[in-house]
Each structure stands twice: as C-alpha cells, then as structure tokens.
C-alpha cells in the first residue's frame, strides 16, 4: 500500500511528521481528503481540524488556522500560522 509523507508545521514549530494512509483538512474551498496518488493540490488552509490517519491506523488531530495545504507526489505539507495537537 502506498503511503503519504506528511509534515504539519506551525509558524514556530513542527507539530507532526510521519507516514500516513490519509489526510483531511478544511480549506477555504471546503473539506479535502487526500490518499496516496492524489493529484497535486495547493489550497489555503481554513480554521479547523487537520486529521491524519497514520500508517498503523492511529488518528492524529491538529487544530490549525491560517496558512496553506500542499500535495505533490505523495508529499503532504500543512503549514499553519497557528497549530496545536488536539488531545
């Protein structure tokens, strides 16, 4: 199974980096879900949750606001002005 390499960062620190099966986020155009093999995307990140399903099935939730969401060749980058892991 192909995986995504995901990087979620805030303006001041790295929040989460790893391999994932799926990533979803709220963008200014609406909710987006990404699986391996997705076409390239560049979107403005809206305030909301970024949800990552890791390679082993763990769920990571990040509350993020501002910034952008980028996908290219199974590389997903979420760069937020403000972000924090949700417990």
N, C-alpha and C positions, 0 to 999 in steps of 0.2 A: 504494500500500500504506500503510495506517495504521500509525503508529509510536507507541511509548510514550515519554513523557518520564520519565527515570529519575534519581533522586537517591539516592546511597548516602553516608551520613554516619556518622561515629563521634561519640562524645561530645565529642571535642576538635577534630575537623577534617572537612572534606569529603574523601571518598575518590574518588568518580567521579560526574559528572553528564553526561548526554547523551541522545541519541535511540537507541532500541533496537527491535529486532524482537521480542525475547523476554527474559524474566527468570525465573529459577527460584531458589528458596531453600528451606532447611529450616526448617520452623516446628514449634512444639510439637505440632501435629496431623499432621505429616508433610510430605513434599515437595510444593511447589506450583509450578506453571508458569503464567506469565501471557503472553498475547498481547493485542494491541490489541482493544478491545471487551469485555474481561473485565468481569464484574460486580464491584461494589465488594467489597473484602475488607479486613479488619483482623485480623492474626494476630500472635501472639507469636513472635519470632524465636528459633530454637534455635541452638546452636553448630554451625557448618558453613559450607559454601560458598554464596555468592550468585553465580550465574552470569548474565552479561549477554551477549547477542548483539547487537552494535551494528547500526546501520542499514547499515553497509558490510560486515557479516559478521565483524568482529573479535570475539574471545572475551575477555571481561574476567572474572576470577575474584577474588572478595574473600572472605577468611576472616573471618567475623563471629560475634559472640557477644553474646547478650542484646539486648533492645530489641524493636522491632516492625517489621512489614511491612504497608504500606498501599497499596491500589489504589483509585483513584476517577477516572473519566473519563479513562482512559489516562495518568494520572499515577501513577507508582510511587515510593513513598518507603520507603527502608530506613534505619531509624535504629537503630544498634547501640551498645551500651555500649563495645565494642571491635571494631575492624575494620582490616584491612590488605590491600592488594593482594597477590595471590599471583603471584610471578614466573614 
